[in-house]
């Protein structure tokens, strides 16, 4: 009986520790995709990012990361305006 209580407590503790990890990982994944999209729209010659449409529709953290990054990375790319090549500037 005592072992079951300890095991139940450990499982609960592990679940509590693992809880916030998934939303953060999803946000980070969405941010990477959104950032590439923002840079691309600012003129950086990179391959089009692969947005996971199903995840975007079903995972709020992924969508939030993507949406946040598009604007932030677009603005940053426009401010910095590095020479990405291709046009001689």
ABEGO torsion letter per residue (X at the ends): XAAAAAAAAAAAAAAAAAAAAAAAAAAAAAAAAAAAAAAAAAGBBBBBBBBBAAAAAABAAAAAAAAAAAAAAAAAAAAAGBBAEGAGX
